[in-house]
Every structure is written in structure tokens, then in C-alpha cells.
Amino acid sequence: MQTARRLYIYLLTGISLGVLVAGLSMLLTVLLERIGLGPSGAQVSGGDVIGQQLTLASALVVVSLPTWLIHWSAAERSVRPDRPAAPVERTTETRGLFFAVALGALLLAAGLGVASVLETIIVSLAGADEFGSRGIGGGLALAVVAGAAWLYHVAIRTRDWARGPMTGPGAWLPRTYMYVAAFIGLMFLLTGIGGLIEVVGRLVLDEPPLFNQPGDSAWWAFPLGSALAGILVGGGAWVGHLVYANRLVRDPGWRGASERPARLRLGYFAAVLIAASAGTIFLLADSVGSMLAVPLGVSDGEDAPEIMGLILLPLLSAVPYAIAWWQHGRWMEAEAVASGSDERVETEDRLELYPVALVGLAFSATAVAWIIGVLIDAAFGGGRVFSGGDVWRRELAEWVPLALIGISVWIWRWRRIGDRWTVDPVGEAASTARRAMLLIALAASVLAGIAAAGLIFYRLFGSLFGISQSGDPVSELSTPLGVLLVAVVVAAYHGIQLRRDQSLRPDVVPSAGEPTAVAPRVELRLSGPPGADPSGVVAALRLQLPPGYVLEAIEENMAP
């Protein structure tokens, strides 16, 4: 019953909050545009348009504000300190999910508003907004309203934490928001830095992009605005959330004890290692591919400065990703050493090795499969060779660097993994990171092989049944054949690794007749004054239990 009530209250609170933010943003937008912060078209659009905007915004606010106040008051009333069940309400999964979703949505809205303002300012300063279609009013209004709502919910959540320990979904769901926001912010930051390098490099080399229209001297305004917005907004979100998370880790109290071993924190580090290593490999391959395209005669550059830009700019853009990759690895290693736990050190080392090895394997396997398809096409006279142009050489220039760099990264990490297995084969075989990596590689290769085999048999059966099929048969079959060959090799190798690991794992299932350990049990009796509700006291006691202990409530009414 209580769960259904919580779902109703927080669902209506979240919906009405979203409508309220939209309505207030529209009202503030109209106000800002009336004082000259809107697009120039708004100054001549007439009063009817403004009236319609005010009517819609007012209706949204009038409907949503009372709804939000009523339901939010009910939610807040249930967590007041004088309520016996307040400790339970603060830690419920429903409240935790509400804060995670609300904080994430409000932060996203505020970030979009700030990014829009920054882009508009830069484009306007560059004189690229010829028709006056951009204004900062809408973005500024969204940033102010959503940002204020976000700060309010941060304050409420901080108050909840200050009232006592929280465990379970009520704690880890908002923690998920924190690390997801930090990860997404970092990705926007790295993307923005790459875009900034691209714009500055093309300005220095005086080489506008291919999509640039002749005579457009301010081509750089839009990409520069987008890059700076990504750097400032993404960087701000990343720094803010990571600094807050690091402060929690250093907290000497229960918050720090809860945060330091959190799997979500390790998941954040692993996700950054995967994304940063993938970005580094891709951009390095792009640079090497542009270099390889020159002797193959398929370069997209028409002169020396343009070719230089195609080679250097991806190389420079890979540097921020490589720094993020290296720095997060060092941070994770330092935290593991500081914990004083050998198990944590082992887990950290595996998280540095297996995810990156999987990334290298993914790039190299994909590239090798495509290269095999190109070679089959060339050997048997497929359409890539005889259709005219330089299709096969262009594809080699694109995929060979990915294959070489991906294989190099995989060998670099897999060799360390092999050393670990040699030292402690049983411990390594039992590790979750190793099993996950082997199973992911096996599943991906099996699925890829099934898809490739399906395409091959589809083509073959079509020929056997005399069905007219478009396209060159060699070209249509070459890439699926390459995928199938690589998938078989990858699946076989990782399947053998899994079988070997399985043989080393100890059998944890007790044999027939073997006695099982019985957990020690102590029965306690809790009594209170007449009319009291002991459920809140029991919930508070549960929060103080060390890991592995369980407190069961057996209700019993006793006569005085």
C-alpha cells in the first residue's frame, strides 16, 4: 500500500515539476524578449504571438504549481524528523529514483539553456546570424528556471543525507545520477576540446571545411560556439560532480565509508577508460589513415596545407582522450592503494586491463573483417575493383590503421593479463572482470557470425532458387565472409579461454550429505509505549547494522 502511494506521489510530483519548469521558462522568455534579448523577428511579430505565448505559459503555471505543491508537500511531510517512519521514507527506492531522474533532467535542461546562450553570443559576435533568428532569451530563461529547480533539489537531497545514514536503492540511485552526469559531462568536454582544436587548426591553416560555402568568411562561428559550449557546460558538469564525489570519498564519517567501496564509482572509472581509449584509438587511426591515403592516391586533401590538417588535427584531438584515459587510470590506482585492501588493488588492475583489451579487440576484429572482405573482393574481381574509382584503396586506408592500432592495444593489455594468469591462474579465472570480458567477446562474435552466415545463405539460396538479386555477388558476399571468418576465430579463442577458466574454478556447490554452515541467530524483543509504532525504530536499527547482518521484525501484540 505504501509503495503504491509513493509511486503516485512522486510520479505526479515529477510530471507537475516538468510542466511548471516549462511554463515558468516560457514566461521568463517572453519577459526577456520584450527587453531586447530575443531574436529580432520577435520585435516585429506582433502582439498576438506574445499574447498566445503568455496565455499558454500562464495556463501551464496555474495548473502545475498547485499540483506540484500538494504532492511535494505530501512527500516532504513523510520524511519530517518527527515521523516514526521518516528513516524508511528517506531511503525508499521511489524517493531515490525521483531525485535521480529529477536532478538529471533538470541538469540537462539547464545545460542546454547555457549552451544555447553561449552559441548565440558567439554567433552574433561573429556576425554569422544574418537573419537575426537567434536570441539568448529562451536559452537564458531555461537555464535560470531549470538551474534554480536543480539547486533546490540538491539542497533537499543534501538535507536528507544530513539527517542520517541511507542505504539501499535510496542511496545508490542518486549516486548513479552523480556518476552518469560526471561521465556525460566529461564526454562533452572532450568532444568540445576536439571541436576547438579542429576550428583553430583550420583557421591557422586557412583551410575551411568541405561543407563551407564559397565566400562565407564566418564559417567558424557555429563550430566554435558549439565547441566552447561543450567545454564550458560539459567541463562544469564533470568538474562539479567529480569534485563532490571525491569529497564524499574523503569524508571520515559514514558517507565516506559508503562511497569508497561503491561499485558505481568503479563503474564510472571503467566507463571512462572504455570511452577514452576508444576515442584515442579512433582518432589516431583517422590520422594514420589520412597519412596512408597520400601514397595510395586517395587523399581528400587537394593541397599540402589541407593534407597536413587531415593528418595533424585528429592526432591533436586524440591527446585529450589519451590524457583522460591515463589520468583516470592513475586516480583509480591511487584510490585502490589508499584503501589498503589487496582485493581492491586486484580489482583496480583488472579494470585497467580487461575493458581496454576489449576495446582494442572490437576495433581490430571489425577492421580485420572488413579488410578480408576487401581482399576477397579484389582477388575475385568484385565491384570494389572494377566499378571504377579507388574504392578498395580508400577502404584500405581507412581500415588498416584501425586494425594495426586495435591489435597493438589488445596485445599490450592482453600480455599483462597473461602475466596475471601465470602468477595466479585460479584467482584470475574466478575474477568477474575476466569472465565478463570473455563472455562479451564470445557473445559479440557469435552474434556477428550468425548475422554474417545468414546473409551468406540468403544470397546462396537466392541463387539456387533462381531469384534475381541486385548487386555484384562477390562484393555482396565478401564482407560477410570476412566477418564470419573473424567471428569464428574470436569465438573459438575466447571459448577455449572460458573452458580453461571453468576447469580451474573450485566447485562451490556442497556435495550430497555435506553439512552446510548455519548462520548464528540471536532473538531480541523490542517493546514500546502503548500506541507506538515500532516499525520506524526497527528501520533505524537496520541502517546501523554492519554488512552481512539482517534484522527481522516479527510483530507480536502482548497483553499488559
C-alpha positions as CSV (number, residue, x, y, z in Angstrom):
1,M,0.0,0.0,0.0
2,Q,2.8,2.4,0.9
3,T,4.7,1.6,-2.3
4,A,1.6,2.4,-4.4
5,R,1.2,5.7,-2.5
6,R,4.8,6.6,-3.0
7,L,4.6,5.9,-6.7
8,Y,1.6,8.1,-7.1
9,I,3.0,11.0,-5.1
10,Y,6.4,11.1,-6.8
11,L,5.1,10.4,-10.3
12,L,2.6,13.3,-10.0
13,T,5.4,15.5,-8.4
14,G,7.8,14.8,-11.3
15,I,5.2,15.4,-14.0
16,S,3.9,18.6,-12.5
17,L,7.5,19.8,-11.9
18,G,8.3,19.3,-15.5
19,V,5.2,21.3,-16.6
20,L,6.0,24.0,-14.1
21,V,9.6,24.4,-15.3
22,A,8.3,24.6,-18.9
23,G,5.7,27.2,-18.0
24,L,8.0,29.4,-16.0
25,S,10.6,29.2,-18.7
26,M,8.1,30.4,-21.3
27,L,7.0,33.3,-19.1
28,L,10.6,34.4,-18.5
29,T,11.4,34.0,-22.2
30,V,8.6,36.4,-23.1
31,L,9.9,38.9,-20.5
32,L,13.5,38.7,-21.7
33,E,12.5,39.0,-25.3
34,R,10.4,42.1,-24.5
35,I,13.5,43.8,-23.1
36,G,15.5,43.0,-26.3
37,L,17.1,39.6,-25.6
38,G,15.1,37.7,-28.1
39,P,15.5,37.3,-31.9
40,S,15.0,40.3,-34.0
41,G,11.9,38.7,-35.5
42,A,10.2,38.8,-32.1
43,Q,10.2,42.6,-32.2
44,V,8.0,42.7,-35.2
45,S,6.0,39.6,-34.7
46,G,3.0,41.4,-33.3
47,G,1.1,41.3,-30.0
48,D,-0.9,38.2,-30.9
49,V,2.1,36.0,-30.8
50,I,3.2,37.3,-27.5
51,G,-0.3,37.0,-26.1
52,Q,-0.5,33.4,-27.2
53,Q,2.8,32.7,-25.5
54,L,1.7,34.4,-22.3
55,T,-1.7,32.5,-22.4
56,L,-0.1,29.1,-22.8
57,A,2.7,29.8,-20.2
58,S,0.2,31.1,-17.6
59,A,-2.1,28.1,-18.1
60,L,0.8,25.7,-17.6
61,V,1.9,27.5,-14.4
62,V,-1.6,27.8,-13.0
63,V,-2.3,24.1,-13.5
64,S,1.1,22.7,-12.5
65,L,2.0,24.9,-9.5
66,P,-0.8,23.8,-7.2
67,T,-0.4,20.2,-8.3
68,W,3.3,20.2,-7.5
69,L,2.8,22.0,-4.2
70,I,0.2,19.5,-3.0
71,H,2.1,16.4,-3.9
72,W,5.5,17.6,-3.0
73,S,4.2,18.7,0.4
74,A,2.9,15.2,0.9
75,A,6.3,13.7,0.0
76,E,8.1,16.1,2.3
77,R,5.7,15.5,5.2
78,S,6.5,11.8,5.2
79,V,10.2,12.5,5.8
80,R,9.8,15.0,8.6
81,P,12.1,14.1,11.6
82,D,9.0,13.8,13.9
83,R,7.6,11.0,11.8
84,P,8.5,7.5,13.1
85,A,8.8,6.1,9.5
86,A,10.9,9.0,8.3
87,P,14.2,7.0,8.2
88,V,12.4,4.4,5.9
89,E,10.9,7.1,3.7
90,R,14.2,8.8,3.1
91,T,15.8,5.6,1.9
92,T,13.0,4.2,-0.3
93,E,13.8,3.4,-3.9
94,T,10.9,5.5,-5.1
95,R,12.3,8.7,-3.5
96,G,15.8,7.8,-4.7
97,L,14.6,7.2,-8.2
98,F,12.7,10.5,-8.2
99,F,15.8,12.5,-7.2
100,A,18.0,10.7,-9.7
101,V,15.6,11.4,-12.6
102,A,14.7,14.9,-11.5
103,L,18.3,16.0,-11.0
104,G,19.4,14.5,-14.3
105,A,16.5,16.1,-16.3
106,L,16.9,19.5,-14.7
107,L,20.7,19.5,-15.1
108,L,20.2,18.5,-18.8
109,A,17.7,21.3,-19.3
110,A,19.9,23.9,-17.6
111,G,22.9,22.7,-19.6
112,L,21.1,23.0,-22.9
113,G,20.0,26.5,-21.9
114,V,23.5,27.6,-21.1
115,A,24.9,26.1,-24.3
116,S,22.3,27.9,-26.3
117,V,23.2,31.2,-24.8
118,L,26.9,30.7,-25.4
119,E,26.4,29.6,-29.0
120,T,24.1,32.6,-29.7
121,I,26.6,35.1,-28.2
122,I,29.5,33.7,-30.3
123,V,27.5,33.5,-33.5
124,S,26.1,37.0,-33.0
125,L,29.6,38.5,-32.3
126,A,30.9,36.8,-35.5
127,G,28.1,38.4,-37.5
128,A,27.0,34.9,-38.8
129,D,23.4,35.3,-37.7
130,E,22.3,37.1,-40.9
131,F,18.5,36.9,-40.3
132,G,18.5,37.6,-36.6
133,S,16.9,34.3,-35.9
134,R,18.8,33.6,-32.7
135,G,18.3,35.2,-29.3
136,I,19.5,34.4,-25.9
137,G,16.2,34.9,-24.1
138,G,14.9,31.4,-24.5
139,G,18.2,29.7,-23.5
140,L,18.7,32.1,-20.6
141,A,15.2,31.6,-19.3
142,L,15.6,27.8,-19.4
143,A,19.0,27.9,-17.7
144,V,17.7,30.1,-14.9
145,V,14.5,28.2,-14.2
146,A,15.9,24.7,-14.6
147,G,19.1,25.7,-12.7
148,A,17.1,27.1,-9.8
149,A,15.0,23.9,-9.6
150,W,18.1,21.8,-9.8
151,L,19.7,23.7,-6.9
152,Y,16.6,23.4,-4.8
153,H,16.5,19.6,-5.3
154,V,20.2,19.4,-4.5
155,A,19.6,21.2,-1.2
156,I,16.7,18.9,-0.3
157,R,18.8,15.8,-1.1
158,T,21.7,17.2,1.0
159,R,19.3,17.7,3.9
160,D,18.2,14.1,3.6
161,W,21.8,12.9,3.8
162,A,22.4,15.1,6.9
163,R,19.5,13.5,8.8
164,G,21.1,10.1,9.0
165,P,22.6,7.2,7.1
166,M,20.9,5.9,4.0
167,T,21.5,2.6,2.3
168,G,19.9,0.5,-0.5
169,P,18.3,2.0,-3.6
170,G,17.6,5.2,-1.9
171,A,21.3,5.8,-1.7
172,W,22.7,4.2,-4.9
173,L,20.1,5.6,-7.3
174,P,21.1,9.2,-6.7
175,R,24.7,8.1,-6.8
176,T,24.0,6.7,-10.3
177,Y,22.9,10.2,-11.3
178,M,26.1,11.7,-9.9
179,Y,28.5,9.4,-11.8
180,V,26.4,9.4,-15.0
181,A,26.4,13.2,-15.0
182,A,30.1,13.2,-14.5
183,F,30.7,10.8,-17.3
184,I,28.4,12.6,-19.8
185,G,30.0,15.9,-18.8
186,L,33.5,14.6,-19.5
187,M,32.4,13.3,-22.9
188,F,31.0,16.7,-23.8
189,L,34.2,18.3,-22.6
190,L,36.5,16.0,-24.7
191,T,34.2,16.4,-27.7
192,G,34.3,20.2,-27.2
193,I,38.1,20.3,-27.0
194,G,38.3,18.2,-30.1
195,G,36.0,20.6,-31.9
196,L,38.0,23.6,-30.7
197,I,41.2,22.0,-32.0
198,E,39.5,21.4,-35.3
199,V,38.3,25.0,-35.7
200,V,41.6,26.6,-34.5
201,G,43.6,24.3,-36.7
202,R,41.6,25.1,-39.8
203,L,41.8,28.8,-39.1
204,V,45.6,28.6,-38.7
205,L,46.0,26.5,-41.9
206,D,43.4,28.7,-43.7
207,E,41.5,25.6,-44.7
208,P,37.7,25.8,-44.3
209,P,35.8,22.5,-44.1
210,L,34.4,20.9,-47.2
211,F,30.8,21.9,-46.4
212,N,31.7,25.6,-46.3
213,Q,30.0,27.8,-48.9
214,P,32.3,30.0,-51.0
215,G,32.5,33.5,-49.6
216,D,31.4,32.5,-46.1
217,S,34.2,34.0,-44.0
218,A,32.5,33.4,-40.7
219,W,32.2,29.6,-41.2
220,W,34.0,29.1,-37.9
221,A,31.3,30.8,-35.7
222,F,28.9,27.8,-35.4
223,P,31.5,25.1,-34.7
224,L,33.4,27.4,-32.4
225,G,30.3,28.2,-30.4
226,S,29.4,24.5,-30.2
227,A,32.9,23.6,-29.1
228,L,33.1,26.3,-26.4
229,A,29.6,25.4,-25.1
230,G,30.7,21.7,-24.8
231,I,33.8,22.7,-23.0
232,L,32.2,25.1,-20.5
233,V,28.9,23.2,-19.9
234,G,30.4,19.7,-20.1
235,G,33.5,20.7,-18.2
236,G,31.5,22.4,-15.5
237,A,29.2,19.3,-15.0
238,W,32.2,17.0,-14.9
239,V,34.3,19.0,-12.5
240,G,31.4,19.8,-10.2
241,H,30.1,16.3,-9.9
242,L,33.6,14.7,-9.7
243,V,34.8,17.2,-7.0
244,Y,31.7,16.4,-5.0
245,A,32.2,12.7,-5.4
246,N,35.8,13.0,-4.4
247,R,34.9,15.0,-1.3
248,L,32.5,12.2,-0.3
249,V,35.3,9.6,-0.7
250,R,37.5,11.6,1.7
251,D,34.7,12.0,4.2
252,P,35.8,10.4,7.5
253,G,32.2,9.5,8.5
254,W,29.6,7.1,7.2
255,R,29.3,8.9,3.9
256,G,32.9,8.1,3.1
257,A,32.6,4.6,4.3
258,S,29.6,4.1,1.9
259,E,31.2,5.9,-1.1
260,R,34.7,4.4,-1.2
261,P,33.7,0.8,-1.9
262,A,30.8,1.8,-4.2
263,R,30.7,-0.3,-7.4
264,L,29.2,2.7,-9.2
265,R,32.4,4.6,-8.7
266,L,34.4,1.8,-10.2
267,G,31.9,1.6,-13.0
268,Y,32.5,5.3,-13.7
269,F,36.2,4.8,-14.0
270,A,35.8,1.7,-16.2
271,A,33.3,3.6,-18.5
272,V,35.8,6.5,-18.8
273,L,38.6,4.1,-19.6
274,I,36.5,2.4,-22.3
275,A,35.3,5.7,-23.9
276,A,38.6,7.5,-23.7
277,S,40.6,4.5,-25.1
278,A,38.1,4.1,-27.9
279,G,38.3,7.8,-28.7
280,T,42.1,7.7,-28.7
281,I,42.3,4.7,-31.0
282,F,39.7,6.1,-33.4
283,L,41.4,9.5,-33.8
284,L,44.9,8.0,-34.1
285,A,43.6,5.7,-36.8
286,D,42.0,8.6,-38.5
287,S,45.3,10.5,-38.5
288,V,47.3,7.5,-39.7
289,G,44.6,6.7,-42.4
290,S,44.9,10.2,-43.8
291,M,48.7,9.7,-43.9
292,L,48.3,6.4,-45.6
293,A,45.9,7.8,-48.1
294,V,48.6,10.0,-49.6
295,P,50.8,7.3,-51.1
296,L,47.7,5.3,-52.1
297,G,46.4,8.3,-54.1
298,V,43.1,8.6,-52.3
299,S,43.7,11.6,-50.0
300,D,40.8,14.0,-49.5
301,G,43.2,16.9,-49.4
302,E,43.8,18.9,-52.5
303,D,46.9,20.7,-51.4
304,A,49.7,20.4,-48.8
305,P,48.0,22.5,-46.0
306,E,44.8,20.6,-46.3
307,I,46.6,17.3,-46.2
308,M,48.5,18.5,-43.2
309,G,45.3,19.4,-41.5
310,L,43.8,16.0,-42.2
311,I,46.8,14.3,-40.5
312,L,47.6,16.7,-37.6
313,L,44.1,17.7,-36.4
314,P,42.9,14.2,-35.5
315,L,46.3,13.5,-33.9
316,L,46.0,16.6,-31.7
317,S,42.3,15.8,-30.9
318,A,43.4,12.4,-29.6
319,V,45.6,14.0,-26.9
320,P,42.7,15.0,-24.6
321,Y,41.2,11.5,-24.8
322,A,44.6,9.9,-24.0
323,I,45.1,12.3,-21.1
324,A,41.6,11.4,-19.7
325,W,42.4,7.7,-20.2
326,W,45.8,7.9,-18.4
327,Q,44.6,10.3,-15.6
328,H,41.5,8.2,-14.6
329,G,43.7,5.1,-14.5
330,R,46.0,6.8,-12.1
331,W,43.2,8.1,-9.9
332,M,41.7,4.6,-9.7
333,E,45.0,3.1,-8.9
334,A,45.7,5.7,-6.2
335,E,42.3,5.0,-4.5
336,A,42.9,1.3,-4.6
337,V,46.3,1.6,-2.9
338,A,45.0,4.1,-0.3
339,S,42.2,1.6,0.6
340,G,44.8,-0.8,2.0
341,S,42.8,-3.7,0.5
342,D,44.6,-6.2,-1.6
343,E,41.3,-7.3,-3.2
344,R,40.6,-3.7,-4.2
345,V,44.1,-3.4,-5.8
346,E,43.5,-6.5,-7.8
347,T,40.1,-5.3,-8.9
348,E,41.6,-1.9,-10.0
349,D,44.3,-3.6,-12.0
350,R,41.8,-5.8,-13.8
351,L,39.5,-2.8,-14.6
352,E,42.5,-1.2,-16.2
353,L,43.3,-4.2,-18.4
354,Y,40.1,-6.0,-19.4
355,P,37.9,-3.1,-20.7
356,V,40.7,-1.6,-22.7
357,A,41.6,-5.1,-24.1
358,L,38.0,-5.5,-25.1
359,V,38.0,-2.1,-26.9
360,G,41.2,-3.0,-28.8
361,L,39.7,-6.3,-29.8
362,A,36.5,-4.7,-31.0
363,F,38.3,-2.3,-33.3
364,S,40.8,-4.8,-34.6
365,A,38.2,-7.5,-35.2
366,T,35.9,-5.2,-37.1
367,A,38.8,-3.7,-39.2
368,V,40.3,-7.1,-40.0
369,A,36.9,-8.5,-41.1
370,W,36.5,-5.5,-43.4
371,I,40.0,-5.9,-44.8
372,I,39.4,-9.6,-45.5
373,G,36.3,-8.6,-47.4
374,V,38.2,-6.0,-49.5
375,L,40.9,-8.6,-50.3
376,I,38.3,-11.2,-51.3
377,D,36.7,-8.6,-53.5
378,A,40.0,-7.7,-55.1
379,A,41.0,-11.4,-55.6
380,F,37.8,-12.5,-57.3
381,G,37.1,-9.3,-59.3
382,G,34.3,-7.8,-57.2
383,G,32.7,-4.5,-57.7
384,R,35.1,-2.6,-55.5
385,V,37.9,-3.2,-58.1
386,F,36.1,-3.0,-61.4
387,S,33.4,-0.4,-60.6
388,G,35.8,2.4,-61.3
389,G,37.4,4.8,-58.8
390,D,39.6,4.0,-55.9
391,V,37.1,2.4,-53.6
392,W,39.2,-0.5,-52.4
393,R,42.3,1.7,-51.8
394,R,40.2,4.2,-49.8
395,E,38.8,1.4,-47.7
396,L,42.3,0.0,-47.0
397,A,43.5,3.4,-46.0
398,E,40.6,3.7,-43.6
399,W,40.6,0.2,-42.0
400,V,44.3,-0.9,-42.0
401,P,45.2,1.7,-39.3
402,L,42.3,0.7,-37.1
403,A,43.4,-2.9,-37.4
404,L,47.0,-2.2,-36.6
405,I,46.3,0.1,-33.6
406,G,43.5,-2.0,-32.3
407,I,45.6,-5.2,-32.4
408,S,48.5,-3.3,-30.7
409,V,46.3,-2.1,-27.9
410,W,44.8,-5.6,-27.4
411,I,48.3,-7.3,-27.3
412,W,49.6,-4.6,-24.9
413,R,46.8,-5.3,-22.4
414,W,46.4,-9.0,-23.1
415,R,50.0,-9.6,-22.4
416,R,49.6,-8.1,-18.9
417,I,46.5,-10.2,-18.4
418,G,48.5,-13.3,-19.4
419,D,51.2,-12.4,-16.8
420,R,48.5,-12.2,-14.2
421,W,47.1,-15.5,-15.2
422,T,50.5,-17.1,-15.0
423,V,51.1,-15.9,-11.4
424,D,47.6,-16.8,-10.1
425,P,45.5,-18.8,-12.6
426,V,42.8,-19.8,-10.1
427,G,42.3,-16.3,-8.8
428,E,42.3,-14.8,-12.3
429,A,39.9,-17.5,-13.6
430,A,37.4,-16.6,-10.8
431,S,37.5,-12.9,-11.4
432,T,34.3,-11.2,-12.6
433,A,36.1,-8.8,-14.9
434,R,37.7,-11.7,-16.8
435,R,34.5,-13.6,-17.1
436,A,32.7,-10.6,-18.3
437,M,35.2,-9.7,-21.0
438,L,35.4,-13.3,-22.3
439,L,31.6,-13.6,-22.3
440,I,31.1,-10.3,-24.1
441,A,33.7,-11.2,-26.7
442,L,32.2,-14.6,-27.2
443,A,28.6,-13.3,-27.4
444,A,29.5,-10.5,-29.8
445,S,31.5,-12.8,-32.1
446,V,28.7,-15.4,-32.1
447,L,26.0,-12.9,-33.0
448,A,28.2,-11.3,-35.7
449,G,28.9,-14.8,-37.1
450,I,25.2,-15.7,-37.1
451,A,24.3,-12.4,-38.9
452,A,27.1,-12.9,-41.5
453,A,26.1,-16.6,-42.1
454,G,22.5,-15.5,-42.5
455,L,23.5,-13.0,-45.2
456,I,25.7,-15.6,-47.0
457,F,23.0,-18.3,-47.0
458,Y,20.4,-15.7,-48.1
459,R,22.5,-14.9,-51.1
460,L,23.3,-18.6,-51.9
461,F,19.7,-19.8,-51.6
462,G,18.5,-16.9,-53.7
463,S,20.9,-18.1,-56.5
464,L,19.9,-21.7,-56.1
465,F,16.2,-20.8,-56.3
466,G,16.8,-18.6,-59.4
467,I,15.7,-15.4,-57.7
468,S,17.0,-12.2,-59.3
469,Q,19.2,-10.3,-56.9
470,S,20.8,-6.9,-57.3
471,G,24.4,-6.1,-56.7
472,D,27.6,-7.9,-57.5
473,P,27.7,-11.3,-55.9
474,V,31.4,-11.1,-54.9
475,S,31.0,-7.7,-53.3
476,E,27.8,-8.7,-51.6
477,L,29.5,-11.8,-50.1
478,S,33.0,-10.6,-49.4
479,T,32.3,-8.6,-46.3
480,P,30.0,-11.2,-44.7
481,L,32.7,-13.8,-45.4
482,G,35.3,-11.6,-43.7
483,V,33.0,-11.1,-40.7
484,L,32.3,-14.9,-40.5
485,L,36.0,-15.8,-40.6
486,V,37.0,-13.3,-37.9
487,A,34.0,-14.2,-35.7
488,V,34.9,-17.9,-35.8
489,V,38.5,-17.2,-34.8
490,V,37.4,-14.8,-32.0
491,A,34.7,-17.1,-30.7
492,A,37.0,-20.1,-30.7
493,Y,39.8,-18.4,-28.9
494,H,37.6,-16.9,-26.2
495,G,35.6,-20.1,-25.8
496,I,38.8,-22.0,-25.2
497,Q,39.8,-19.4,-22.6
498,L,36.4,-19.8,-20.8
499,R,36.6,-23.6,-20.8
500,R,40.1,-23.4,-19.3
501,D,39.0,-21.0,-16.6
502,Q,36.0,-23.1,-15.8
503,S,38.2,-26.1,-15.2
504,L,40.2,-24.1,-12.7
505,R,37.3,-22.7,-10.6
506,P,36.6,-24.6,-7.4
507,D,33.2,-26.3,-7.2
508,V,31.3,-24.2,-4.7
509,V,28.2,-26.5,-4.6
510,P,28.3,-28.7,-1.5
511,S,28.2,-32.4,-2.1
512,A,25.4,-34.6,-1.0
513,G,25.2,-35.1,2.7
514,E,27.8,-32.4,3.4
515,P,26.6,-30.2,6.3
516,T,26.1,-26.5,5.5
517,A,27.1,-23.7,7.8
518,V,24.2,-22.2,9.8
519,A,24.3,-18.5,10.4
520,P,24.3,-17.6,14.1
521,R,21.0,-16.2,15.3
522,V,20.0,-14.1,18.4
523,E,16.4,-13.3,19.2
524,L,15.6,-9.8,20.6
525,R,12.4,-8.3,21.9
526,L,11.5,-4.7,21.3
527,S,8.7,-3.0,23.3
528,G,7.4,0.5,23.4
529,P,4.7,2.6,25.0
530,P,1.0,1.9,24.1
531,G,0.0,3.1,20.7
532,A,3.6,3.5,19.5
533,D,4.7,2.3,16.0
534,P,8.0,0.3,16.4
535,S,8.4,0.0,12.6
536,G,10.3,3.3,12.5
537,V,12.7,2.2,15.3
538,V,13.3,-1.1,13.5
539,A,14.0,0.7,10.3
540,A,16.5,3.0,12.0
541,L,18.2,0.0,13.6
542,R,18.6,-1.8,10.3
543,L,20.5,1.2,8.9
544,Q,23.1,0.8,11.7
545,L,23.8,-2.9,11.0
546,P,27.2,-3.9,9.6
547,P,27.4,-5.8,6.3
548,G,26.1,-9.4,6.5
549,Y,23.6,-8.8,9.4
550,V,19.8,-9.0,9.0
551,L,17.2,-7.7,11.3
552,E,13.8,-9.4,11.0
553,A,10.6,-7.9,12.5
554,I,8.1,-10.4,13.9
555,E,5.1,-8.5,15.1
556,E,3.6,-9.6,18.3
557,N,0.9,-7.9,20.5
558,M,1.3,-8.7,24.2
559,A,-1.3,-8.1,26.9
560,P,-0.1,-5.6,29.6
